[in-house]
Amino acid sequence: MKVPQESLLLRIFIGEQDRHGHQPLYEAIVLRARDLHLAGATVLRGSLGFGLSSRLHSAKILRLSQDLPVIIEIVDSAEKIESFLPVLETMMGGGLVTLERVRVIHYRPAQGENRVDPPGVG
């Protein structure tokens, strides 16, 4: 799979407790991105943050319930990211979605890693 040097970074900010059906929203988004053959996705868990409601989300030990911030980052061609946005819209309730232009410098499998392309890709 090739990613053009001039690509887009899709960044999705949600809460750890957000759901899509029976599964965590961040997991559902990543699995859907993989099903649609996007180049890759990374989920980052934050230790502190707040959003539109200004409610603080923290990883402090004494908190019994945590709804920590989660960021999902996906980089791919503008066409593939743009076609993923309507899918994402159907999955999300609240949250923040941003797009940035990025220049891809390096995208290839690690040495010794077996690359497996999805059917019809490659």
TORGUZA-87479 format. One record per residue (C-alpha): y, z, x; residue number from 1. Coordinates in steps of 0.05 Angstrom, whole numbers, plus 32768, in hexadecimal, padded with zeros to 4 digits. Layout:
<sites>
<py=Y | pz=Z | px=X | nufi=NUM> $
...
</sites>
This chain:
<sites>
<py=8000 | pz=8000 | px=8000 | nufi=1> $
<py=8044 | pz=7FED | px=801B | nufi=2> $
<py=8085 | pz=8010 | px=800B | nufi=3> $
<py=80C4 | pz=7FE8 | px=8017 | nufi=4> $
<py=80F4 | pz=8002 | px=804C | nufi=5> $
<py=812A | pz=8007 | px=8017 | nufi=6> $
<py=810B | pz=8033 | px=7FE2 | nufi=7> $
<py=811D | pz=806A | px=7FAF | nufi=8> $
<py=810F | pz=80B4 | px=7FB1 | nufi=9> $
<py=8101 | pz=80D2 | px=7F6D | nufi=10> $
<py=810B | pz=811D | px=7F6D | nufi=11> $
<py=80F6 | pz=8146 | px=7F31 | nufi=12> $
<py=810B | pz=818F | px=7F29 | nufi=13> $
<py=80E3 | pz=81B8 | px=7EF7 | nufi=14> $
<py=80C6 | pz=81FE | px=7EEF | nufi=15> $
<py=8081 | pz=8213 | px=7F05 | nufi=16> $
<py=8070 | pz=8229 | px=7EBE | nufi=17> $
<py=8083 | pz=81E6 | px=7E9D | nufi=18> $
<py=8048 | pz=81C5 | px=7E7C | nufi=19> $
<py=8032 | pz=8180 | px=7E65 | nufi=20> $
<py=7FFB | pz=818C | px=7E33 | nufi=21> $
<py=7FC8 | pz=81BB | px=7E52 | nufi=22> $
<py=7FDC | pz=81B1 | px=7E9B | nufi=23> $
<py=8017 | pz=81C3 | px=7EC7 | nufi=24> $
<py=804D | pz=818E | px=7EC1 | nufi=25> $
<py=8052 | pz=8184 | px=7F0D | nufi=26> $
<py=8008 | pz=8174 | px=7F0F | nufi=27> $
<py=800C | pz=8145 | px=7ED4 | nufi=28> $
<py=8046 | pz=811F | px=7EF4 | nufi=29> $
<py=8022 | pz=8117 | px=7F37 | nufi=30> $
<py=7FE2 | pz=8100 | px=7F16 | nufi=31> $
<py=8007 | pz=80CE | px=7EEB | nufi=32> $
<py=802D | pz=80B3 | px=7F28 | nufi=33> $
<py=7FEA | pz=80AA | px=7F4B | nufi=34> $
<py=7FCC | pz=8087 | px=7F0E | nufi=35> $
<py=8007 | pz=8057 | px=7F10 | nufi=36> $
<py=7FFC | pz=804A | px=7F5B | nufi=37> $
<py=803D | pz=8066 | px=7F74 | nufi=38> $
<py=803D | pz=806F | px=7FC0 | nufi=39> $
<py=8037 | pz=80BB | px=7FBF | nufi=40> $
<py=8052 | pz=80FC | px=7FA5 | nufi=41> $
<py=8060 | pz=8141 | px=7FC1 | nufi=42> $
<py=8068 | pz=8182 | px=7F9B | nufi=43> $
<py=8094 | pz=81B8 | px=7FBA | nufi=44> $
<py=8096 | pz=81FF | px=7F9F | nufi=45> $
<py=80D8 | pz=8223 | px=7FA7 | nufi=46> $
<py=80E0 | pz=826E | px=7FB2 | nufi=47> $
<py=8123 | pz=8275 | px=7F8F | nufi=48> $
<py=814E | pz=824B | px=7F61 | nufi=49> $
<py=8173 | pz=8243 | px=7F1F | nufi=50> $
<py=8183 | pz=820A | px=7EF0 | nufi=51> $
<py=81AD | pz=81FA | px=7EB4 | nufi=52> $
<py=819F | pz=823D | px=7E93 | nufi=53> $
<py=81B5 | pz=8262 | px=7ED2 | nufi=54> $
<py=8176 | pz=828E | px=7ECC | nufi=55> $
<py=815F | pz=82A1 | px=7F12 | nufi=56> $
<py=8118 | pz=828E | px=7F25 | nufi=57> $
<py=80FE | pz=82B7 | px=7F5F | nufi=58> $
<py=80BE | pz=82C4 | px=7F87 | nufi=59> $
<py=80CD | pz=830E | px=7F91 | nufi=60> $
<py=808E | pz=8339 | px=7F94 | nufi=61> $
<py=80A3 | pz=8367 | px=7F5C | nufi=62> $
<py=80A9 | pz=8330 | px=7F28 | nufi=63> $
<py=806D | pz=832C | px=7EFB | nufi=64> $
<py=807A | pz=82E8 | px=7EDE | nufi=65> $
<py=8091 | pz=82AF | px=7F09 | nufi=66> $
<py=80AE | pz=826C | px=7EF5 | nufi=67> $
<py=80BF | pz=8254 | px=7F3A | nufi=68> $
<py=80E4 | pz=8213 | px=7F46 | nufi=69> $
<py=80B9 | pz=81D7 | px=7F54 | nufi=70> $
<py=80D1 | pz=8195 | px=7F72 | nufi=71> $
<py=80A9 | pz=8155 | px=7F6F | nufi=72> $
<py=80BD | pz=811E | px=7F9F | nufi=73> $
<py=80A4 | pz=80D6 | px=7F98 | nufi=74> $
<py=80BA | pz=809C | px=7FC5 | nufi=75> $
<py=80AB | pz=8054 | px=7FB4 | nufi=76> $
<py=80CD | pz=8011 | px=7FA6 | nufi=77> $
<py=8106 | pz=8010 | px=7F75 | nufi=78> $
<py=80DD | pz=7FE7 | px=7F44 | nufi=79> $
<py=80A3 | pz=8018 | px=7F43 | nufi=80> $
<py=80D0 | pz=8056 | px=7F3E | nufi=81> $
<py=80F9 | pz=8035 | px=7F06 | nufi=82> $
<py=80B9 | pz=8024 | px=7EE0 | nufi=83> $
<py=80A1 | pz=806D | px=7EE7 | nufi=84> $
<py=80E1 | pz=808B | px=7EC9 | nufi=85> $
<py=80CF | pz=807C | px=7E80 | nufi=86> $
<py=808B | pz=809C | px=7E8B | nufi=87> $
<py=80AB | pz=80D9 | px=7EAA | nufi=88> $
<py=80DC | pz=80DE | px=7E6F | nufi=89> $
<py=80A1 | pz=80E5 | px=7E3E | nufi=90> $
<py=8083 | pz=811D | px=7E68 | nufi=91> $
<py=80BF | pz=8149 | px=7E75 | nufi=92> $
<py=80E5 | pz=817A | px=7E49 | nufi=93> $
<py=8119 | pz=819C | px=7E74 | nufi=94> $
<py=8127 | pz=8192 | px=7EBD | nufi=95> $
<py=814F | pz=8166 | px=7EEC | nufi=96> $
<py=813E | pz=8121 | px=7F06 | nufi=97> $
<py=8164 | pz=8100 | px=7F3F | nufi=98> $
<py=815F | pz=80BD | px=7F64 | nufi=99> $
<py=8175 | pz=80AE | px=7FAB | nufi=100> $
<py=8171 | pz=8070 | px=7FD5 | nufi=101> $
<py=8147 | pz=807D | px=8013 | nufi=102> $
<py=8133 | pz=8055 | px=8050 | nufi=103> $
<py=80E8 | pz=805B | px=805F | nufi=104> $
<py=80DC | pz=805F | px=80A9 | nufi=105> $
<py=8092 | pz=806F | px=80AC | nufi=106> $
<py=805B | pz=806B | px=8076 | nufi=107> $
<py=8013 | pz=8065 | px=808C | nufi=108> $
<py=7FD4 | pz=808F | px=808A | nufi=109> $
<py=7FC8 | pz=80C4 | px=80BF | nufi=110> $
<py=7F9B | pz=80B0 | px=80F8 | nufi=111> $
<py=7F52 | pz=80B5 | px=80E4 | nufi=112> $
<py=7F64 | pz=80BB | px=809A | nufi=113> $
<py=7F3C | pz=808B | px=806F | nufi=114> $
<py=7F6B | pz=8064 | px=8043 | nufi=115> $
<py=7F51 | pz=8056 | px=7FFE | nufi=116> $
<py=7F7B | pz=8027 | px=7FD4 | nufi=117> $
<py=7F77 | pz=802D | px=7F88 | nufi=118> $
<py=7F55 | pz=7FF1 | px=7F66 | nufi=119> $
<py=7F81 | pz=7FB3 | px=7F68 | nufi=120> $
<py=7FAE | pz=7FCF | px=7FA0 | nufi=121> $
<py=7FAE | pz=7FBE | px=7FE9 | nufi=122> $
</sites>
